[in-house]
Amino acid sequence: MHEFELINNYFSKIAKKNKYALNLNDDVFFDKKKGVVISVDTYNIGTHFYDFKSPDLVIKKILRSSISDLICKGVKPKFYFISGSGNKKTFTKNNLYKISKSLKSEQNKFNINLCGGDTTFSSKLSFTITSMGYSNKIIYRNKAKLNDDIYVTGNLGDSYLGLRLLKNKANIKKKDKLFFINKYYKPDLPLNLTQYLSKFANSSIDVSDGLIDDLSKLINRQNLSFHLFEKKIPISKKLDNFIKNQKLNKINLISNGDDYQVLFTAGVNNARIIQNASNITGIKITKIGKIISGKDRSLIFGQKDKQIQAKSKGYIHRF
């Protein structure tokens, strides 16, 4: 069962009367009247992070990926709660010290505060983070409009290559290896874009499971499709060099997730406003495609504008 089948079949009906739950389709709880936005995420070892050899880096990754749910809604995260399940092998004094030190660093970086949580004994390591912010407005999913342009912040693909390097499934020079592994553990979140996003975005989501899969989620309850242009999808110079040297397909390296960039749609008349926001914040924002009628198929166009297929559309939770 796909995760959305699970939600729709067993939980959507019992949340139907709760308008703040947003039909369990938007990754956040939003009470407009009280101006409260909340997101909850669980991270399991082996699924959401590779191992626990660097607990200081793992905790950075899961905290950043959690607050990105708020950032892509145009909301600055303010508070977080963290619950951990582990044992004496994973929750050693040394590991707990490293986790505490990293959380303090992340709090200073993103101006957020720890408010509580829980700890339990378990043979399998996992963390759950609840993040919270205040706003009377968010950018929803499923609000894209026909002929909207599709945009994404930052670069895609660096994190995935970092994961492959951690698994020893790619070869690269040592200097560049550290760059990609750092991108895996410490994604660059476009925090400062939150104050501008609602001025031009019609719909938004963070790129967590993969560009293609997350774009499909963005319009999953609308009669819309998309055109994506591979050559426009932004990547770092280091990843571009790696792709050229290894003679790889770009689309297969940028659609696997863990990027935590903001993917959004906006009307064609907002191009100048978006560019101004990019200039002011220093955040790269790139137009990568178009929203089209649902009567037509979603397509990806390659370097020579020929239709191409991606081997992976992203990570899918199956039960």
Order of alpha helices (4+ residues) and beta strands (2+ residues): alpha-alpha-beta-beta-alpha-beta-alpha-beta-beta-beta-alpha-alpha-alpha-beta-alpha-beta-alpha-beta-alpha-beta-beta-beta
